Amino acid sequence: MDVTAYLEAAPEARRPALARLRELCATELEGFEEGIAYGMPAYVRAAETDAEIAWANQKQYISFYLMRTDVRDAFADRLAGHDMGKACLRFRNPAKVDFDLLRDLLRATARAGRGGVC
């Protein structure tokens, strides 16, 4: 399965939010490769093996996985008001996905590999 097929298999009500998230990843994660890992879209920096970003359509929410602890730590204040696990940011309502926050997290992730987070 590729990411396009993953999106097509998602519930219709969530597809616009998931597609927008995919577009943000494509725009902000320059030098990353998109693929499927652990059954969800994931983004790996070129020449690396571990995903730094992933997202998924879960039964109850859209999840955004932020694997870099340095980025999570740098955004602790902005993440505090959200439904956040150790590395998983959850949005129960697709209409309330905080795309501004996600864009900033993606930008920080892309910069983190070049020597800085913020």
Backbone as a ProteinNet text record, in pm:
[ID]
protein_1_A
[PRIMARY]
MDVTAYLEAAPEARRPALARLRELCATELEGFEEGIAYGMPAYVRAAETDAEIAWANQKQYISFYLMRTDVRDAFADRLAGHDMGKACLRFRNPAKVDFDLLRDLLRATARAGRGGVC
[TERTIARY]
85.6	0	90.1	52.9	123.4	35.3	85.5	14.4	-114.5	-114.1	-236.6	-345.4	-311.4	-408.9	-453.1	-361.6	-394.9	-501.9	-482.6	-580.6	-715.5	-713.4	-837.8	-915.2	-845.1	-909.4	-963.4	-924.5	-969.7	-1115.7	-1186.9	-1325.1	-1331.3	-1432.6	-1445.8	-1440.7	-1499.4	-1503.5	-1363.7	-1269.5	-1134.7	-1036.9	-1070.6	-977	-925.4	-1009.3	-953.6	-844.7	-865.3	-764.6	-638.4	-653.8	-538	-461.7	-534.2	-468.8	-392.1	-451.1	-382.5	-256.4	-264.2	-147.5	-37.8	-76.7	20.9	85.9	7	60.8	159.7	126	218	350.9	343.1	464.9	548.7	484.1	556.5	622.9	555	607.2	719.2	700.7	792.2	909.1	893.6	998	1085	1147.8	1236.4	1350.9	1377.8	1484.2	1439.3	1311.6	1257.1	1189.1	1182.2	1112.6	984.4	876.1	746.6	731.4	677.7	652.1	553.4	535.9	449.8	538.6	522.9	595	496	496.6	404.4	258.9	228.1	91.3	42.5	134.1	92.1	194.1	152.2	245.8	357	479.4	595.1	695.3	776.1	871.3	1009.4	1100.1	1236.4	1330.9	1423.6	1524.6	1609	1639.7	1720.3	1848.9	1886.1	2005.9	1993.6	1877.4	1853.6	1760.4	1738.9	1652.4	1529.7	1535.1	1424.6	1336.3	1206	1110.8	1118.6	1104.1	1099.9	958.4	874.3	735.1	650.3	531.4	432.5	294.9	194.4	57.3	-32.9	-149.8	-238.5	-383.4	-468.2	-611.3	-644.6	-671.9	-708.7	-861.1	-909.8	-1054.6	-1120.8	-1060.3	-1121.1	-1058.6	-947.5	-878.4	-778	-728	-613.4	-491.6	-391.7	-271.7	-154.1	-70.8	49.8	164.5	259.5	370.9	494.9	547.6	665.2	774.3	863.7	960.9	1080.8	1106	1223.6	1192.9	1262.7	1241.5	1287.1	1390.4	1436.4	1328.7	1254.6	1146.6	1030.7	995.5	888.4	922.4	1047	1088.2	1081.6	1122.6	1121.9	980.3	882.4	743.1	655.8	715.9	640.7	525.3	547.6	441.6	323.7	351	242.6	173.4	242.7	183	102.4	127.8	66.3	-86.8	-147	-292.5	-358.6	-281	-334.7	-335	-410.4	-414.1	-285.6	-187.3	-53.9	-6.2	34.3	102.2	251.5	331.4	476.7	523	477.5	518.6	400.3	280.3	160.6	67.4	43	-50.8	-181.3	-291.3	-419.2	-522.3	-591	-699.1	-825.9	-920.4	-1044.2	-1138.7	-1133.8	-1222.2	-1137.2	-1156.6	-1075.5	-1086.2	-1197.5	-1215.1	-1132.7	-1080.5	-1005.3	-856.4	-807.7	-664.5	-591.1	-491.8	-414.9	-302.5	-335.9	-239.8	-125.5	-149.8	-41.1	64.2	19.2	111.9	185.2	112.4	176.2	279.9	248.2	344.5	471	455.3	571	652.9	585.4	656.3	732.6	671.8	739.1	860.6	846.3	958.9	1073.5	1039.8	1142.3	1209.4	1133.9	1191	1288.2	1249.6	1337.8	1467.8	1457.1	1574.8	1660.4	1599.9	1672	1786.7	1767.6	1873.9	1986.3	1964.7	2067.2	2128.5	2119.9	2190.6	2109.8	1979.1	1901.7	1756.5	1686.7	1546.2	1457.9	1482.9	1390.5	1431.6
-117.9	0	124	223.2	350.3	454.8	576.7	679.2	720.6	722.5	755.4	653.2	525.9	420.6	431.1	467.5	486.1	594.3	706.5	815.1	772.3	700.6	655.3	559.8	487.8	392.3	459.5	582.4	654.4	695.6	713.3	760.8	895.4	911.4	1031.4	1160	1158.9	1279.5	1323	1231	1263.9	1290.4	1252.5	1265.3	1406.5	1511.6	1645.6	1682.4	1650.7	1681.9	1599	1472	1386.5	1430.7	1469.1	1517.2	1646.7	1734.6	1859.7	1831.6	1735.6	1697.4	1641.9	1560.6	1506.8	1619.6	1716	1829.9	1909.8	1930.1	2001.1	1926.2	1796.1	1715.4	1728.6	1720.7	1731.5	1868.2	1972.1	2108.4	2135.5	2094.7	2132.7	2037.4	1913.1	1813.8	1790.8	1897.4	1887.7	1792.1	1702.4	1605.2	1478.8	1468.3	1348.3	1262.4	1134.5	1042	995.6	994.3	949.3	800.5	729.7	587.6	538.8	410.3	348	268.4	293.8	219.4	188.7	67.4	25.4	54.5	44.2	60.9	203.9	302.7	443	523.1	637.9	723.8	771.6	765.5	803.2	876.6	960.1	1045.3	1024.4	984.3	950.8	1046.5	1103.1	1189.5	1105	1158.7	1087	1035.7	915.2	847.4	803.4	815.1	767.3	646.5	581.8	463.7	479.8	570.8	586.3	705.1	683.3	791.8	894.6	1020.9	1128.6	1181.4	1160.9	1204.7	1091.2	1073.9	981.1	1033.1	986	1021.4	904.9	903.4	789.8	827.6	756.5	763.8	651.9	687.5	588.6	583.3	487.3	472	596.2	653.9	765.6	901.3	905.3	1032	1022.6	1139.5	1149.2	1165.8	1085.5	1094.5	1147.4	1223.8	1281.2	1240.8	1165.8	1114	1198.9	1252.5	1337.7	1264.7	1199.8	1113.1	1186.4	1307.6	1381.2	1443	1396.3	1451.9	1597	1634.4	1772.9	1868.6	1828.6	1913	1914.8	1799	1795.3	1885.4	1878.7	1962.1	2110.6	2147.1	2287.5	2343.6	2256.7	2299.6	2260.3	2229.8	2180.7	2273.5	2403.2	2497.7	2490.6	2484.5	2480.2	2344.6	2239.4	2105.9	2079.8	2154.6	2129.3	2129.9	2210.2	2218.2	2116.5	2025.7	1926.9	1787	1698.1	1556.9	1493.5	1479.2	1435.6	1321.4	1213.2	1104.5	1131.3	1027.6	1046.9	1108.4	1054.2	1106.3	1125.9	1105.5	1106.3	1221.2	1307.2	1417.4	1372.9	1378.4	1324.8	1435.6	1426.8	1520.6	1439.3	1449.5	1372	1427.4	1556.4	1619.3	1668.6	1613.2	1655.4	1805.7	1866.1	2009.4	2094.7	2033.3	2108.3	2073.6	2013.9	1985.8	2119.6	2135.3	2259.7	2255.7	2292.3	2285.6	2386	2496.5	2592.1	2529.1	2461.9	2392.4	2282	2203.3	2094.3	2148.2	2257.2	2318.7	2357.9	2419.8	2462.2	2343.6	2235.8	2114.7	2053	2052.1	1997.4	2082.1	2213	2301.3	2279.2	2267.9	2245.2	2109.6	2010	1877.4	1884.5	1952.2	1964.4	2038.1	2144.1	2220.1	2140.7	2055.2	1983.1	1899.9	1846.8	1767.2	1851.7	1983.4	2073.8	2157.1	2104.5	2167.6	2258.2	2269.7	2354.3	2314.4	2342.8	2307.5	2427.5	2537.2	2649.8	2757.7
0	0	0	-79.2	-76.9	-7.7	5.5	80.7	9.1	-121.9	-195.6	-165.6	-167.3	-135.1	10.3	99.2	239.7	254.1	185.9	190.6	133.8	24	-38.4	50.9	137.3	227.5	354.6	379.7	500.4	484.3	595.3	587.3	514.6	434.5	352.1	434.1	552.6	636.1	682	686.8	733.4	619.3	498.5	386.4	365.1	371.4	349.6	451.2	577.7	680.3	658.1	625	601	476.8	373.4	250.8	277.6	356.8	391	472.4	563	641.9	551	455.1	359.2	279.5	235.5	160.5	245.1	372.1	462.4	474.5	488.6	499.9	373.1	257.7	130.4	116.4	163	151.2	251.1	374.7	482.1	503.5	462.9	489.7	366.2	321	205.1	235.8	143.2	163.2	234.2	265.1	328.9	222.7	249.2	160.9	229.1	152.3	202.2	174.3	270.5	253.2	357.2	362.9	463.2	558.5	687.1	790.5	902.2	948.3	1053.8	1015.6	886	838.5	828.9	836.4	828.3	748.3	694.9	624.5	718.6	668.4	749.3	661.6	724.7	654	713	624.3	662.1	589.5	662.8	602	507.1	390.2	291.9	356.4	323.6	373.3	519.5	578.7	715.2	708.7	821.6	823.2	911.3	1006.9	1101	1063.8	1070.8	1044.8	1156.2	1119.3	1216.7	1235	1133.8	1134.8	1078.9	1134.1	1077.8	1117.1	1046.9	1082	1045.8	1108	1086.5	1109.6	1042.3	1065.2	1163.3	1286.3	1388.2	1399.7	1472	1485.6	1545.8	1647.4	1720.1	1688.7	1615.8	1595.3	1481.1	1442.2	1352.3	1442.6	1420.2	1503.7	1421.8	1488.5	1430.5	1521.5	1467.6	1546.7	1523.9	1630.9	1629.7	1707.7	1636	1700.5	1761.5	1721	1771.2	1907.5	2009.4	2142.9	2150.9	2074.6	2079.1	2028.7	1926.1	1875.2	1974.8	2029.7	2129.8	2247.6	2293.6	2407.1	2372.2	2252.3	2211.1	2200.3	2176.7	2159.9	2278.3	2390.3	2506.5	2544.1	2542.5	2579.8	2483.3	2355.2	2255.7	2252.5	2287.6	2288.6	2415.3	2519.7	2650.4	2646.7	2564.7	2561.4	2471.2	2415.9	2322.3	2382.8	2321.4	2359.1	2306.2	2393.9	2352.8	2439.1	2375.6	2444.5	2439.2	2456.5	2455.2	2323.3	2211	2080.1	1986.6	2036.3	1951.9	1989.6	1892.9	1906.9	1841.7	1917.7	1868.9	1848.7	1734.3	1703.1	1679.8	1770.9	1760.9	1654.5	1630.6	1532.4	1415	1294.8	1180.4	1151.5	1186.7	1162.6	1259.6	1364.6	1465.3	1467	1359.2	1351	1346.9	1430.7	1439.6	1335.3	1212	1102.9	1119.9	1186.8	1212.1	1303.1	1406.9	1496.2	1420.7	1343.6	1269.4	1171	1102.3	1009.8	1084.5	1201	1278.4	1327.9	1366.8	1409.6	1293.1	1175.3	1057.1	1020.2	1024.8	994	1092.6	1219.5	1321.5	1302.1	1264	1237.7	1121.5	1014.3	898.5	935.2	1016.7	1059.3	1156.5	1237	1341.9	1284.8	1167.1	1104.8	1050.2	1047	995.2	1108.1	1227.3	1338.6	1428.5	1408.7	1498.2	1500.1	1608.7	1620.4	1593.4	1660.8	1652.1	1556.8
[MASK]
++++++++++++++++++++++++++++++++++++++++++++++++++++++++++++++++++++++++++++++++++++++++++++++++++++++++++++++++++++++

